[in-house]
Amino acid sequence: MKRLDLDDLPPKIAQLLSGLEEGEELVLVQGGAVAGRLRGGAAPAPAIEEEPEPYNNQRAAEIFEQFRSAVEDEF
């Protein structure tokens, strides 16, 4: 996949590209011929950070026991 950083473009072009609405199409023309088409997509949904599971001594002991058993089985 190719990547184009909008910060490297002239401001007018960067605004045109970043302002595309969902489903809106931009036609790229060179020498009178269509060189490409870009279609605006939906803005990415904001990432939802889940709270980490609180530390649980019993769960840690179970994991350690499973690890110890696996090591003993190997050796």
Disulfide bonds with the S-S distance in Angstrom:
none
